[in-house]
Amino acid sequence: MEHYKQIHIQPLASASVQERFLLVCNGRHYEAGAPVVDLIRCLQREDTQEKAVAAFVEMKKGVFSCAQVEDVITRLIQPMFADGEKSRKRTFLYERELFSASAIDRFSDTCRLMFRKGVMLPLMAAVLAADVWFFCSTDNLLTFNGSANAYMVVGLLVFMVVSSLFHELGHASACKHFGIRHGGIGFGLYLNFPVLYTDVTEVWRLRRADRCIVNLAGVYFQMYILLALLALFYVTGSDTVRYMILTLNLGFIMTLNPFFKFDGYWIASDVLGIPNLRSRSKELLGYVYRRMRGRAADETPYLLQTNRLGRYGLLVYAVVVNLFMGYYFFYILPKFMVDFVASFPDEIHQLVLYLSNGMAPSFALLRNIFMQLVLLGLVGFMLYNVIRKLKVNVGRR
């Protein structure tokens, strides 16, 4: 029974009208309701499982049978002690740690002071105002002239990687500011997007407002880079700096959107107070579908267990995000494949003509071919993993 004492229990800040708890065990985090927590506490208190089950049944005055309680222990509690790597639910199709937590500890310890209100809020307000002024006052904002050559593209790619790494160090530093541990920084493939990520699982121990700050910390750190670039642009008017500013802003748009599981998704989850926001939205649509078919629901969806903000927020999110994902998977990706089939053979033909005549291919042609091959590889890898998971699920059934 000693292993049950490894489970750490604390209240979870959420929008649920019923008290929810955070369970921490074997480096993983779980959400649970009061009945499950009462059962775990009985298991931690008694010296045998039979006594714990009997004590729980007596506590609940016969609402649950001994067989039902034993089933809950087998299905929900005992798997918490399984091997971490085998039972952990993966966010990415592929992931690999690049820097361990200990390797970035010194940086995150030093930079945690940057999250004081007297530093963070004025800096963000100043950068936001300067950025808006940049977009409103810059002539030929989106014009790309002849200076955008191969060296420029490679330089912008390097800049994106460096600024993304600084972004991840921001998340780690915010964790240190709030007194929780962070994990390492790694590389992953989310859908068909290559991304860097930081393990901030411990963030669930915090209040919702503090979790939002941790999620926003990456963009906040990149704002220091943006501030320096804006100052440099106003002094020099350099096209190269303008491209870097535009690249950084495009990154902000990507990471703060709530549809993919980037920072914006986790911010939306914490603002609404709904953990596992994507799963809850699917659960809601499934519930509505079953009710329309006249079928009884297995359990009450999370939507009906939350306060008013969470309820309406989840409803809007469920509709919007599923429409967006449908648009992405059934329009954007098929359109890319159609365009690829239509244009790629002609571009390869042009490349062969250039090479056969001893001429150097144009940069634009090489760029198009390279980017299309990269995107095709990412889409293919994503589809391979989706099909593989479907086969596994079908095999289990």
C-alpha positions in Angstrom: 0.0 0.0 0.0 3.0 2.3 0.3 3.0 3.0 -3.4 -0.4 4.8 -3.1 1.4 7.4 -0.8 3.5 8.4 -3.8 0.4 10.2 -5.2 0.5 13.9 -4.4 -3.0 15.6 -4.2 -3.7 19.3 -4.4 -6.7 21.5 -5.6 -6.7 22.2 -9.3 -7.7 25.8 -10.4 -10.4 25.3 -13.1 -13.8 26.6 -14.1 -15.6 23.5 -12.8 -18.4 24.2 -10.3 -17.4 21.0 -8.6 -14.0 20.8 -6.8 -11.3 19.3 -9.0 -7.9 18.0 -7.9 -4.5 17.6 -9.4 -2.8 14.2 -8.9 0.9 14.0 -9.4 2.5 10.6 -9.6 5.6 9.2 -11.3 6.3 12.5 -13.0 2.8 12.7 -14.6 -0.2 14.9 -13.8 -3.9 13.9 -13.7 -7.2 15.7 -13.1 -9.6 14.0 -10.8 -12.9 14.6 -9.0 -13.6 14.4 -5.3 -14.8 10.8 -5.2 -11.5 9.5 -6.8 -9.5 11.6 -4.4 -11.5 10.3 -1.4 -10.7 6.8 -2.6 -7.0 7.5 -3.0 -6.9 8.9 0.5 -8.5 5.7 1.9 -5.9 3.7 0.0 -3.1 5.9 1.5 -4.6 5.6 5.0 -5.4 1.8 5.3 -2.9 -1.0 5.4 -4.7 -3.3 2.9 -6.7 -2.6 -0.2 -9.7 -4.5 1.1 -9.9 -2.3 4.2 -9.6 0.8 2.0 -12.4 -0.3 -0.3 -14.6 -1.1 2.6 -13.9 2.3 4.3 -14.7 4.1 1.0 -18.0 2.3 0.5 -19.0 3.1 4.1 -17.9 6.7 3.6 -20.2 7.0 0.6 -23.0 5.3 2.4 -23.4 2.5 -0.2 -23.6 4.7 -3.3 -20.8 2.6 -4.8 -20.4 -1.2 -4.6 -17.1 -2.9 -3.7 -17.0 -4.3 -7.2 -17.3 -0.8 -8.7 -14.6 0.6 -6.5 -12.2 -2.3 -7.3 -12.9 -1.6 -11.0 -12.0 2.1 -10.5 -8.7 1.2 -8.8 -7.8 -1.2 -11.6 -8.7 1.1 -14.5 -7.8 4.5 -13.2 -5.5 4.4 -10.2 -3.1 1.5 -10.8 -2.1 2.6 -14.3 -0.7 5.7 -12.7 2.3 3.6 -11.5 3.0 2.2 -15.0 6.3 3.0 -16.8 6.3 6.7 -17.6 7.4 6.5 -21.2 4.9 3.8 -22.1 1.9 5.4 -20.5 2.7 9.1 -21.3 0.4 10.7 -23.9 2.5 12.3 -26.6 1.7 15.7 -28.0 4.1 15.4 -30.9 4.4 12.9 -33.7 8.2 13.0 -33.1 10.1 14.5 -30.2 13.7 14.6 -29.1 15.3 16.5 -26.2 18.0 18.9 -27.2 18.9 20.5 -23.9 18.4 18.9 -20.5 16.8 20.9 -17.6 20.1 21.1 -15.8 21.8 22.5 -18.9 19.5 25.6 -18.9 19.1 25.9 -15.1 21.7 28.7 -14.8 19.9 30.8 -17.5 16.4 30.3 -16.0 17.6 31.1 -12.5 19.2 34.3 -13.6 16.3 35.5 -15.8 13.4 34.7 -13.5 13.7 38.3 -12.1 12.4 39.5 -15.5 8.9 38.5 -14.6 8.4 41.2 -11.9 5.3 43.2 -12.7 7.3 46.4 -12.7 9.5 45.0 -15.5 7.2 42.8 -17.6 4.1 45.0 -18.0 5.8 48.2 -19.1 8.1 46.3 -21.5 5.2 44.5 -23.2 3.2 47.8 -23.5 6.1 49.7 -24.9 7.0 47.0 -27.5 3.4 46.5 -28.5 3.0 50.3 -29.1 6.3 50.4 -31.1 5.2 47.4 -33.1 1.9 48.9 -34.0 3.6 52.1 -35.0 6.0 50.1 -37.2 3.1 48.5 -39.1 1.2 51.8 -39.5 4.1 54.0 -40.5 6.5 51.9 -42.6 6.3 52.4 -46.4 6.4 49.3 -48.6 6.0 47.2 -45.5 5.5 43.9 -47.4 7.7 44.6 -50.4 10.5 42.1 -51.0 13.2 43.5 -53.3 16.2 42.0 -54.9 18.1 41.8 -51.6 16.1 38.7 -50.6 18.6 36.2 -52.0 19.6 32.8 -50.8 21.9 34.2 -48.1 19.0 36.3 -46.8 16.7 33.3 -46.6 19.3 31.2 -44.8 20.0 34.1 -42.4 16.2 34.4 -41.6 16.0 30.7 -40.9 18.9 30.9 -38.5 17.3 33.9 -36.9 14.0 32.0 -36.5 15.8 29.1 -34.8 17.7 31.4 -32.4 14.7 33.5 -31.5 12.6 30.3 -31.0 15.2 29.0 -28.6 15.1 32.3 -26.7 11.3 31.8 -26.6 11.6 28.5 -25.0 14.1 29.8 -22.4 11.3 32.3 -21.5 9.0 29.5 -20.5 11.7 27.9 -18.4 12.5 31.2 -16.7 8.8 31.8 -15.9 8.6 28.4 -14.2 11.6 29.4 -11.9 9.9 32.7 -11.1 6.8 30.8 -9.8 8.9 28.3 -7.9 8.2 25.2 -10.0 10.6 23.0 -11.9 10.9 23.0 -15.7 12.1 20.2 -17.9 14.4 20.3 -20.9 14.0 22.0 -24.3 13.4 19.7 -27.3 12.5 19.5 -31.0 9.2 18.0 -32.0 6.9 17.6 -35.0 3.4 18.7 -34.4 1.1 17.8 -37.3 3.3 19.1 -40.1 4.9 21.8 -38.1 8.5 21.5 -36.9 8.6 23.1 -33.4 10.8 23.6 -30.3 9.1 22.9 -27.0 9.8 23.2 -23.2 8.6 20.7 -20.7 6.5 22.8 -18.3 4.2 20.1 -17.0 4.6 21.4 -13.4 2.7 24.5 -14.4 -0.6 22.7 -13.4 0.4 23.3 -9.8 -0.1 27.0 -10.3 -3.1 29.4 -10.3 -4.7 30.0 -13.6 -3.3 33.6 -13.9 0.2 32.3 -13.2 -0.2 29.6 -15.8 -1.1 32.2 -18.3 2.1 34.1 -17.6 4.2 31.0 -18.1 2.4 30.4 -21.4 3.0 34.0 -22.5 6.6 34.0 -21.3 8.0 32.8 -24.6 6.5 35.7 -26.6 7.5 38.1 -23.8 11.2 37.1 -24.1 11.1 37.5 -27.9 9.7 41.0 -27.3 13.2 42.0 -26.1 14.5 40.9 -29.5 11.7 42.7 -31.2 12.4 45.9 -29.3 16.1 45.9 -30.3 15.1 45.3 -34.0 12.6 48.1 -34.0 15.1 50.5 -32.6 17.7 49.4 -35.2 15.1 49.7 -38.0 14.2 53.3 -37.0 17.9 54.2 -37.1 19.0 52.4 -40.2 15.8 51.7 -42.3 17.4 48.4 -43.3 15.4 45.9 -45.4 17.1 43.0 -43.6 15.9 44.3 -40.2 12.4 44.8 -41.7 12.3 41.2 -42.8 13.4 40.0 -39.3 10.6 42.1 -37.7 8.0 40.7 -40.0 9.3 37.1 -39.4 9.1 37.6 -35.6 5.5 39.0 -35.9 4.5 36.0 -38.1 5.9 33.8 -35.3 3.7 35.6 -32.8 0.6 35.0 -34.9 1.4 31.3 -35.2 2.3 30.7 -31.6 -0.7 32.7 -30.1 -3.4 31.1 -32.2 -5.7 28.9 -30.1 -6.3 26.2 -32.7 -3.1 24.3 -32.7 -1.5 23.2 -29.4 0.9 26.2 -29.2 1.0 28.8 -26.5 -2.3 30.4 -27.6 -4.1 27.1 -27.0 -2.8 26.8 -23.4 -3.6 30.4 -22.7 -7.2 29.8 -23.9 -7.3 26.7 -21.7 -6.2 28.6 -18.6 -8.4 31.7 -19.3 -11.5 29.5 -19.6 -10.3 27.2 -16.8 -10.7 24.1 -18.8 -7.8 21.6 -18.8 -7.6 19.3 -21.9 -9.5 22.0 -23.9 -9.3 20.1 -27.2 -10.6 16.8 -25.7 -13.4 18.7 -24.0 -14.5 20.3 -27.2 -14.6 16.9 -28.9 -16.5 15.5 -25.9 -19.1 18.2 -26.3 -19.7 17.6 -30.0 -20.0 13.9 -29.4 -22.5 14.5 -26.6 -24.6 16.8 -28.9 -24.4 14.2 -31.7 -25.6 11.4 -29.4 -28.5 13.5 -28.1 -29.5 14.3 -31.7 -29.5 10.6 -32.5 -31.7 9.9 -29.4 -28.9 8.0 -27.6 -28.3 8.2 -23.9 -25.0 9.9 -22.9 -22.5 7.8 -21.0 -21.6 10.8 -18.7 -22.3 14.5 -18.4 -19.9 16.5 -20.6 -17.5 18.9 -19.0 -19.4 21.8 -20.5 -22.3 21.2 -18.1 -20.0 21.1 -15.1 -18.4 24.5 -15.5 -19.3 28.1 -14.6 -20.8 30.5 -17.1 -17.5 31.8 -18.6 -16.2 28.3 -19.1 -19.5 27.0 -20.4 -19.9 29.7 -23.2 -16.2 29.8 -23.9 -16.0 26.1 -24.4 -19.1 26.1 -26.6 -17.7 28.8 -28.9 -14.2 27.2 -28.9 -15.6 23.8 -29.8 -17.5 25.2 -32.8 -14.7 27.4 -34.0 -11.8 25.1 -33.6 -13.5 22.1 -35.2 -14.5 24.3 -38.2 -10.9 25.5 -38.4 -9.4 22.0 -38.2 -11.9 20.8 -40.8 -10.8 23.7 -43.1 -7.1 22.8 -42.5 -7.4 19.1 -43.1 -10.0 19.1 -45.8 -9.1 22.2 -47.8 -5.6 23.5 -47.0 -3.8 20.2 -47.1 -5.7 18.8 -50.2 -5.1 22.2 -52.0 -1.4 21.9 -51.3 -1.3 18.4 -52.8 -3.3 19.5 -55.9 -0.9 22.5 -56.4 2.1 20.2 -55.8 1.0 17.8 -58.5 0.1 20.6 -60.9 3.4 22.7 -60.5 6.1 20.4 -59.3 6.7 18.4 -62.5 7.1 21.7 -64.5 9.5 23.1 -62.0 11.6 19.9 -62.1 11.5 20.1 -65.9 12.8 23.7 -65.7 15.6 22.6 -63.4 16.7 19.8 -65.8 16.7 22.3 -68.7 18.9 24.7 -66.7 21.4 22.0 -65.7 21.5 20.3 -69.2 22.4 23.7 -70.7 25.1 24.4 -68.1 23.2 27.2 -66.6 22.7 28.0 -62.9 19.0 27.6 -61.8 17.3 30.7 -60.5 17.1 31.1 -56.7 13.3 31.4 -56.9 13.0 28.0 -58.7 15.3 26.2 -56.2 13.5 27.8 -53.3 10.1 26.6 -54.6 11.3 23.1 -55.2 13.0 22.9 -51.8 10.0 24.2 -49.8 7.6 22.0 -51.6 9.7 18.9 -50.9 10.0 19.8 -47.2 6.3 20.4 -46.9 5.5 17.2 -48.7 7.8 15.3 -46.4 6.2 16.8 -43.3 2.7 16.1 -44.6 3.7 12.5 -45.5 5.2 11.9 -42.0 2.0 13.3 -40.4 -0.2 11.0 -42.5 2.0 8.0 -41.8 1.7 8.5 -38.0 -2.1 9.1 -38.2 -2.6 5.9 -40.2 -0.4 4.0 -37.8 -2.3 5.2 -34.8 -5.6 4.3 -36.5 -4.3 0.8 -37.1 -3.3 0.4 -33.5 -6.7 1.6 -32.3 -8.6 -0.7 -34.7 -6.4 -3.6 -33.5 -7.3 -3.0 -29.9 -10.9 -3.1 -30.7 
